[in-house]
Amino acid sequence: MRILYHHRTRSKDGQYVHIEEMINALRSLGHEVIIVAPPSAETESFGSDAGAVALLKRYMPKWCYELIELAYSAVAYRRLAAAVRQHQPDVLYERYNLFLPAGIWLARKYKLPMLLEINAPILEERAKYDGLSLRRLARWSQSYAWKNADLVLPVTQVLGDMVQAYGVAAERIVVIPNGINGDRFDGNADVAAAKRALGLEGQLVLGFTGFVRDWHGLDKVIELIADDPPDALRTLLVVGDGPARAALEQQAAKLGIGARVHFTGIVERDDVAKYVSAFDIALQPAVVDYASPLKLFEYLALGKAIVAPGQPNIREILTHEKNALLFDPEHPEQLAASIHRLCIDRALRLHVAQGARDAIVEQQLTWKANARRVVELFSSLEKRHA
């Protein structure tokens, strides 16, 4: 199958991981993938933002930036049309973004079956965190894209319900969660060796990966460690960076446990598994209620005992006491209690870790499995379009 893949992502972060892994998985199955996108972030280091685009967004009036986003659709459409004429693709796969109707225009013009991958309700997300000026235009843009793709692929059922609330029929919504590349994350990694390499030999390692924000609740984990006796072996390893790092380091120093709280800073993607392999307990202390967190699948693939909030999107993947310990997100103090329970009960920790590893196979949580589902959906659409 010849697949035209369209996206508007410039930053090299979790979005980039999803894009690259899906493209590689489709190609590994023998399909040709033609990419139409803005100038690539491939030359940037992992964790970099969108460069000049990020500066425009930060300093330009919101209404002006939003109009530029919409105007980019004309550029995107010309690039897509040129790709269609050159490569004669069979289908169109697009990663949803706000103010981007170009893919819908192209699919209609050239009668291409179209799948629209949805990772977030971007209107609601930007309105909450960044602010939106042209809200009516943004709502039209989001609704237009969601309603006019042949099928939409939200990453959670919670997000699927939000899509359906826009008037998209349930039969046109297919949930495909994020996945894992088993070649990058080997569940048979030697935990003791990973600890030795990081100077954490003999420690009981609580771990977190990602961009650290205040609402992640790692301050509660530091408080938990601070209550340990002086000879305790419990330590926190944060694989990543973020705006909350300085405050957390100050908190640890003030509580006298600075040497037991470690931040790696931004780690290149190929090195993440080396650090996560050292975890005894993997933390997902808070998560947006519609998200499919990439770190969660990394924890599962590496066979880690996971602690996570028991909210609906997380329960789509995790089951309490089978492959994780889930706590009530309305009572965040339960986070510390769940961590402590795993710390003192090694048998439970090993049981949950094995359940995590098994979940990858049981639920087919790999990028290659996702790619197979995408191809099956395209095949069904091609028959419908024929």
C-alpha positions in Angstrom: 0.0 0.0 0.0 1.2 3.5 -0.8 0.4 5.8 2.2 0.6 9.6 2.2 1.4 10.6 5.8 0.7 14.2 6.7 1.5 16.1 9.9 2.3 19.6 11.1 4.6 18.8 14.0 8.0 20.6 14.4 9.0 19.9 18.0 11.1 16.8 18.7 9.3 15.3 21.7 6.6 12.7 22.4 4.8 13.8 19.3 7.9 13.1 17.2 8.2 9.6 18.8 4.6 8.7 17.8 5.1 10.0 14.3 8.4 8.2 13.7 7.4 4.9 15.2 4.2 4.7 13.2 6.0 5.5 10.0 8.7 3.0 10.7 6.2 0.3 11.7 4.2 0.8 8.5 7.4 0.6 6.4 8.5 -2.5 8.3 5.3 -4.2 7.1 6.3 -3.5 3.5 4.2 -0.4 2.8 5.5 2.8 1.1 5.1 5.9 3.2 5.3 9.4 1.6 5.7 12.1 4.2 4.4 15.7 3.8 5.3 17.9 6.7 7.0 21.1 7.8 10.8 21.2 7.8 11.9 18.2 9.9 13.2 18.3 13.4 15.4 15.3 12.7 18.6 17.3 13.0 17.6 18.6 16.4 18.4 16.9 19.7 15.5 15.2 21.5 13.5 17.6 23.7 14.0 20.6 21.4 10.9 22.8 20.7 9.7 24.1 17.4 12.4 26.7 17.0 11.2 29.9 15.2 7.6 28.6 15.2 7.7 28.5 19.0 9.0 32.0 19.2 6.2 33.2 16.9 3.6 31.5 19.1 5.1 33.1 22.2 5.4 36.7 21.1 2.9 37.2 18.3 -0.7 38.2 19.1 -2.8 35.1 19.4 -5.3 36.1 16.7 -2.4 36.7 14.2 -0.7 33.4 15.0 -3.9 31.5 14.6 -4.6 33.1 11.2 -1.1 32.1 10.1 -1.8 28.6 11.2 -4.9 28.5 9.1 -3.1 30.1 6.1 -0.5 27.4 6.3 -3.2 25.0 5.2 -2.9 26.5 1.7 0.8 25.7 1.7 0.1 22.2 3.1 -2.6 21.5 0.5 -0.2 22.5 -2.4 2.5 20.1 -1.0 -0.1 17.3 -0.6 -1.4 17.8 -4.1 2.1 17.7 -5.5 2.8 14.5 -3.6 -0.4 13.0 -5.0 0.5 13.8 -8.5 4.1 12.5 -8.1 3.5 9.4 -6.0 -0.2 8.4 -6.7 -0.9 7.3 -3.1 -3.7 4.9 -2.2 -4.7 6.5 1.1 -4.1 9.5 3.4 -3.1 9.2 7.0 -3.0 12.5 9.0 -2.1 13.5 12.5 -4.7 15.9 13.7 -3.9 19.5 14.4 -5.9 22.7 14.9 -6.6 25.1 12.0 -5.5 22.4 9.5 -8.3 21.4 7.1 -5.8 20.7 4.2 -6.0 16.9 4.6 -9.8 16.9 4.4 -9.6 19.1 1.3 -7.2 16.8 -0.4 -9.0 13.6 0.5 -12.2 15.1 -1.0 -10.5 16.4 -4.2 -8.7 13.2 -5.0 -11.1 10.7 -3.4 -8.5 9.2 -1.0 -9.6 7.1 1.9 -8.5 9.0 5.0 -7.7 8.2 8.6 -7.3 11.0 11.1 -5.2 10.2 14.2 -6.3 12.3 17.2 -3.9 12.6 20.2 -5.7 15.4 22.0 -8.7 17.7 21.8 -6.4 20.6 20.8 -9.0 23.3 20.9 -9.8 22.5 24.6 -6.2 22.0 25.4 -5.0 25.3 24.0 -7.9 27.2 25.4 -7.0 25.9 28.8 -3.2 26.2 28.8 -2.3 28.8 26.1 -5.5 30.7 25.4 -7.3 31.0 22.1 -8.4 34.2 20.4 -10.4 33.0 17.4 -12.5 30.4 19.3 -15.3 30.1 16.8 -12.9 29.5 14.0 -11.0 27.0 16.1 -14.2 25.1 16.9 -15.2 25.1 13.2 -11.7 23.8 12.4 -11.8 21.0 14.9 -15.3 19.9 14.1 -14.7 20.0 10.4 -11.7 17.8 10.6 -13.2 15.3 13.0 -16.5 15.0 11.1 -15.1 14.7 7.6 -12.4 12.1 7.9 -13.5 8.6 6.9 -12.4 7.3 10.3 -10.9 9.0 13.4 -8.4 7.3 15.6 -8.3 8.7 19.1 -5.7 7.3 21.5 -8.2 6.6 24.3 -11.9 5.9 24.6 -12.2 8.9 26.9 -10.9 11.0 23.9 -13.2 9.0 21.6 -16.2 10.1 23.7 -15.1 13.7 23.3 -14.9 13.2 19.6 -18.4 11.6 19.6 -19.8 14.7 21.5 -18.9 16.7 18.4 -21.3 14.7 16.4 -19.0 12.0 15.0 -20.8 8.7 14.7 -19.6 6.0 17.0 -18.9 3.6 14.1 -16.5 6.0 12.6 -14.3 6.1 15.8 -11.6 3.5 16.3 -9.5 3.7 19.5 -5.8 2.9 18.9 -3.7 3.6 22.0 0.0 4.5 21.9 2.5 1.6 21.7 6.0 0.5 22.2 8.9 -0.5 20.0 10.2 -3.8 21.5 13.6 -3.3 19.8 14.2 -0.2 21.9 12.6 -1.5 25.2 13.7 -5.0 26.1 11.8 -6.4 29.0 14.7 -8.8 29.8 17.1 -6.0 30.8 19.3 -6.7 33.8 18.0 -4.4 36.6 21.1 -4.9 38.8 23.5 -4.0 36.0 21.4 -0.9 35.1 21.7 0.2 38.7 25.4 -0.4 38.8 25.9 1.7 35.7 24.1 4.6 37.3 25.8 4.3 40.7 22.6 3.2 42.4 23.6 -0.4 43.3 21.7 -1.7 46.3 19.1 1.1 46.1 15.3 0.6 45.8 14.7 3.0 42.9 11.5 4.9 42.4 11.5 6.2 38.9 9.7 8.8 36.7 10.4 9.7 33.1 9.3 12.8 31.2 8.8 16.6 31.4 8.4 17.4 35.1 5.6 19.7 36.0 4.2 20.8 39.4 1.0 18.8 39.0 2.9 15.5 38.6 3.0 15.2 42.4 6.7 14.3 42.7 6.9 16.5 45.8 4.8 13.9 47.6 7.3 11.2 46.6 10.2 13.3 48.0 8.2 13.8 51.3 7.8 10.0 51.4 11.5 9.4 51.1 12.3 12.1 53.6 10.4 10.1 56.2 12.7 7.1 55.8 15.3 6.3 58.5 18.8 7.6 57.7 20.0 4.1 56.5 17.1 3.6 54.1 17.9 2.6 50.5 14.9 4.2 48.8 15.8 6.8 46.1 14.1 8.8 43.4 15.4 8.8 39.8 13.8 11.4 37.4 14.7 10.7 33.8 14.0 14.1 32.3 13.8 17.8 33.0 11.1 20.5 33.3 9.9 23.6 35.1 9.4 21.8 38.4 12.9 20.5 38.7 14.5 23.4 40.6 11.7 23.4 43.2 12.0 19.7 43.7 15.7 19.8 44.1 15.4 22.6 46.6 12.8 20.6 48.5 15.0 17.5 48.6 18.0 19.6 49.8 15.9 21.3 52.5 14.7 17.9 53.8 18.3 16.5 53.8 17.8 14.0 51.1 19.4 15.8 48.1 21.8 12.8 47.6 18.8 10.5 47.2 16.9 12.5 44.5 18.6 12.3 41.1 17.6 14.2 37.9 19.2 13.1 34.6 18.2 16.2 32.6 17.0 15.5 29.0 18.1 12.1 27.8 18.4 11.1 24.2 15.6 8.8 23.2 17.8 5.8 22.5 19.2 6.0 26.0 15.9 6.2 28.0 15.7 2.4 28.4 19.1 2.3 30.1 17.7 4.5 32.9 14.2 3.1 33.2 15.7 -0.4 33.4 17.1 0.6 36.8 13.6 1.4 38.2 12.0 -1.0 40.8 8.8 1.0 40.9 7.7 3.3 38.0 5.6 6.3 38.7 2.8 7.8 36.7 1.6 10.1 39.5 -0.8 12.3 37.4 -2.0 12.4 33.8 -4.4 14.4 31.7 -7.7 12.6 31.7 -7.8 11.8 27.9 -4.1 11.0 27.3 -2.4 7.8 26.4 1.0 8.5 28.1 4.0 7.2 26.2 6.0 6.6 29.4 3.3 4.1 30.5 4.0 1.8 27.6 7.8 2.1 28.3 7.2 1.0 31.9 5.0 -1.9 30.7 7.5 -3.1 28.1 10.4 -3.0 30.7 8.4 -5.0 33.2 8.1 -2.4 35.9 5.8 -2.3 38.9 3.7 0.7 38.1 1.8 3.2 40.4 -0.7 5.3 38.5 -4.0 7.1 39.1 -7.1 4.9 38.6 -8.9 7.2 36.2 -10.8 5.9 33.1 -8.1 6.5 30.4 -5.5 4.7 32.6 -7.9 1.8 33.3 -8.2 1.2 29.6 -4.7 -0.2 29.8 -4.0 -1.0 33.5 -5.8 -3.3 36.0 -5.3 -2.8 39.7 -3.1 -5.4 41.3 -2.6 -7.2 38.0 -0.2 -5.0 36.1 -0.2 -1.9 38.4 -1.3 -0.4 41.7 -3.9 2.2 41.0 -4.8 5.0 43.4 -7.8 7.3 43.6 -6.7 10.6 41.8 -9.2 12.5 44.0 -7.1 11.4 47.0 -3.5 12.1 45.9 -2.2 11.0 49.3 -2.9 7.5 48.2 0.0 7.8 45.8 2.5 7.6 48.7 0.5 4.7 50.3 0.6 2.7 47.0 4.4 3.3 46.6 5.0 2.2 50.2 3.0 -0.9 49.7 5.1 -2.0 46.7 8.3 -1.1 48.6 7.6 -3.4 51.5 6.0 -6.3 49.6 8.5 -7.7 47.2 6.2 -10.5 46.1 3.5 -8.1 45.1 6.1 -5.9 43.3 7.3 -8.9 41.2 3.8 -10.0 40.5 2.7 -6.6 39.2 6.0 -6.2 37.2 5.3 -9.5 35.5 1.7 -8.5 34.8 3.1 -5.3 33.2 5.4 -7.2 30.9 2.6 -9.6 29.9 0.2 -6.7 29.1 2.2 -5.8 26.0 1.5 -9.2 24.4 -2.0 -9.6 25.8 -3.2 -6.2 24.6 -0.9 -6.0 21.5 0.5 -2.7 22.6 3.2 -2.3 20.0 3.6 0.2 17.1 3.7 -2.7 14.7 0.4 -4.0 15.9 -1.0 -0.4 15.6 0.3 -0.3 12.0 -1.4 -3.6 11.2 -4.7 -2.2 12.5 -4.2 1.0 10.4 -3.6 -1.1 7.3 -6.7 -3.2 8.0 -8.8 -0.1 8.4 -7.4 1.4 5.1 -8.2 -1.9 3.3 -11.8 -1.8 4.5 -12.1 1.9 3.4 -10.6 1.1 0.0 -13.3 -1.5 -0.6 -15.9 1.1 0.4 -14.4 3.7 -1.9 -14.1 1.2 -4.9 
